[in-house]
Amino acid sequence: MNFSTHCRRASKRENRNVDLPLAWHFIRHFVRNPASVGAIAPSSPRLARAMLRDLALDEGDNILELGPGTGSLTREIKRCLPESA
């Protein structure tokens, strides 16, 4: 089963590319100390959807998301889970 089959339609707020204040936060920290930053911009909802688009899961499969972030991937996973999950 394709993971995105269950996705409800994203709201306008969820559909935004990047939260600009958050993006500036990433860039400021990168400029101050580039060696300590793993990304110069936060992941967008669009990137999260692309990452999950072709994910094939069967009922009962697990998803493990590792690492710190801003939550865009977590929100997309949650949006695409069937209501019974």
C-alpha positions in Angstrom: 0.0 0.0 0.0 1.3 3.4 -0.9 1.7 5.6 2.3 0.3 8.7 0.7 -3.0 7.0 -0.2 -4.3 7.8 3.2 -3.2 11.4 3.3 -5.9 14.0 4.0 -5.6 17.2 2.0 -3.1 19.6 3.4 -4.4 23.0 4.7 -3.0 26.2 3.3 -0.9 26.6 6.4 0.5 23.0 6.1 1.2 23.7 2.4 3.5 26.6 3.0 7.1 25.9 1.8 9.0 27.1 4.8 8.3 29.1 7.9 10.4 32.2 7.3 11.2 33.2 10.9 12.3 29.6 11.4 14.4 29.7 8.3 16.2 32.9 9.5 16.8 31.1 12.8 18.6 28.3 11.0 20.6 30.7 8.8 21.7 32.9 11.8 23.0 29.8 13.6 24.8 28.6 10.5 26.5 31.9 10.0 27.6 32.1 13.7 28.9 28.5 13.9 28.7 26.6 10.6 30.4 23.5 12.0 27.6 23.0 14.6 24.7 23.1 12.2 23.6 20.1 10.1 21.2 22.1 7.8 21.1 25.7 6.8 17.3 25.6 6.4 14.4 23.6 8.0 12.7 20.9 6.0 9.6 22.1 4.3 6.2 20.3 4.3 6.7 19.8 0.5 10.0 18.0 1.2 8.4 15.8 3.8 5.6 14.9 1.3 8.2 14.0 -1.3 10.1 11.8 1.1 6.9 9.9 2.0 5.3 9.8 -1.4 6.4 6.4 -2.5 6.8 4.8 0.9 5.1 1.4 0.7 3.7 0.3 4.1 1.5 -2.6 5.1 -0.9 -2.5 8.0 1.0 -3.1 11.2 4.3 -1.7 9.9 6.2 0.8 12.1 7.8 4.1 11.3 10.8 5.3 13.3 11.8 8.9 12.8 15.2 9.7 14.3 16.9 13.0 15.0 15.9 16.5 16.1 14.1 18.7 13.7 11.3 21.2 13.4 8.4 18.7 13.1 7.5 19.0 9.4 8.2 15.3 8.8 6.4 14.2 11.9 3.3 16.3 11.0 3.3 14.8 7.5 3.5 11.3 8.8 0.6 12.0 11.2 -1.4 13.6 8.4 -1.0 10.5 6.2 -1.8 7.9 8.8 -5.2 6.2 8.5 -7.6 7.3 11.1 -7.5 3.8 12.6 -3.8 4.1 13.4 
